[in-house]
């Protein structure tokens, strides 16, 4: 169910970049499994370098490459594609895994080019600008919400404590402990003096 849109999207990117499909052709017939714990995507590399459903492929049942991704890391991968590989555990054929890893970083979706085919060049540029404005607005809103929540929980309904207040409290506790220790030593000396006088 998830595999078909994924395969169509990746094949769309590969069709736009013949060099990428040529890299994958070297691994034709191999299968890969993307395991995200919640679901698995199994794909096979066709002789043309495009992906196909692993069930439709005539390869062995064992996957040559398994890419394990924790669901919590998906957002980190989306934010920083250059570091995406560091969040993925790779098992199996090292050469094929390396090729898939490089392609995941090098392939780019040219959204504006696809939009221009549907709506024309001018509309595509304006749609991209509108999209960028929406993303920037969402980032600003997110930042403002974080600041407002922090201010609320620090000032209006203090459930959080500023680091300076924690440091000051720790210093005061240390000072009080030292004062108590000095007081205890004085009491001990006074006790000894009292015993000595008797």
N, C-alpha and C positions, 0 to 999 in steps of 0.2 A: 504494500500500500504506500509506504513512504519511499520505497526504492524507486518506483517509476518516475515520480517528479524529480528526484535527485539525479537519476540517470539522464533524463531529458535535459536538465539544466547543465550538467557537466558536459554532455555531448554537444550542447549548443556552444559552450565555451571552447571545446576542442575543435569544433568545426570552424570557428573563427581563427584558430591558431594552428595551422597545419604542422608546425614544428612540434607542438605538444603531442598531437596524435602520433606523429612519427616516433617520438620517444616511447610512447606506450606500445607501439607495434612490436617492439623488441620483446615484450612480455605477453604477447598474444597467447590466449588460452589459459592464462593464470587467473586465479580468483582471489578476491580480497574480501575480508569481512570487517566492517566498521562496527565495533561493539561499543554501544553507549550505555550499557547496563539496562536501560529502559527498553531499548530495542536494538536490533541488529540490521545492518544493510549489507547484503551479500551481492557483489557485482563481479562480473568477469570481463576481461579485456579481450575485445574482438580482434580479428586479423587486420581490420582497418584502423585500429588504435582507439576505437570508440568503446564505451562501456555498454554492457548488456546485462540483463538479469542473470544471476549465477545459476538459477534453475534452468534457464534456456540454454546455457552453455554446455558443451559436451566435454567437460573436464572432470577430473576425479572429485569425489565429494569433500576431500580435505582442502581447506583454504590455504593457499601458499603464503598469504600475508594476512595478519590480524592486527588491526589498529584498535587499541582499547582506550576509550576516552571516558573520564568520569563526567557525569552530567553537570556537576558544579563547575567544571573547567570550560564548558562550552562558551560561556560569556567571555572568559579571558581569551579564548582562541579567537572569537569574533573581534575583540578589541585590538589584538596585536597578532596579525597573521605571521609576522616574522618570527615570533617566539612560539607559534602554535605547536611546533614539533616537541618542544620541551614539556608540553602537557599531555602528549600522546605516548602510550607504551606500545612499542612495535615488536611483533613476533613474526618469525618466518623468514622468507626469502629477502635477504638484506638488499640486494640489487633492485628488486622490484619495489621494496618499501622505500628505498632512497629516491627512486624515480617518482613515486606517488607523492612523497614528501616535497620534492622540488617543485612538482607541478602545482601542489596546493598553495605554494608561496608565489609562484610565477604567473599562474593564470589569473587574469583580471577580467571582471565583467565590465564591458564598455556599455553601461546603461544608456548613456546619451546616444550612442550609435544605434542601439536597438529602438530607442524611442523615436529617433529621426526616421527610421523605416516605417514606423506606424503613423506618426503625426507630422513629419516634416522637420527640417533643421531648426527653424526658428522656434517652433513649439517645443522641440526637444530641449533646446537651451533654456527656455523659460521654465519648463517643468523641472529641469535639474536645479536651476536657481531656487525655485520654490521648495523643492525637496531639501536642499541645503539649508534654507531659511528655517524650515520646520525642524530639522535636526538641531540646528543651533538654538532655536527657541526652546526645544525640549531640554537641551543641556543647561541653558540658563535657568529654566524653571526648576529643574532638578537641583541645581546649586542653591537657588533661593530657598527651596523647601528644606534642604539640609541645614542651611544657616538658620532658618526660622525655627526648626525643631530643636536645634542645639541651643538657641537663645531661650526658647520656652523651657526646656528641661534644665537649663543652667540658672536662669533668672526668675521666671514666673512660677514655675512648679519644680523647685530644685530636686530633681531625682539624680542629677549628675553633679559631679564636683570638678571644678577646674584643677588642673595639675598644680598650680601655684598654691591653692588652698590645701591640697593634700601634703605638699612639701612643708608648708608652714606648720600644719598639724603635726607632722612627723618630727620636725625640729622642736616643737613645744613639748611633745612627749619625751624626747631625749633629754631636754633641759629639766623637765620635772623628775625624770628617773635619776639624773645626776644629783639634783637637789635632795631627793629622798635618800640616796646613798650617803651623801655628806651628812645629812641629819642623823642617819643610823650610826655612822662612825662617831659623831659627837656624843650621842646617847651612850654608846659603848664606852667611850672614854670617861664620861661622867659616872657611869656605873662602876668602872674600875676605880675611879678616884673615891667614890663613896665606900666601896668595899675596903680600900686601902686605909681610909680614915678610921674604920671600925676596928 
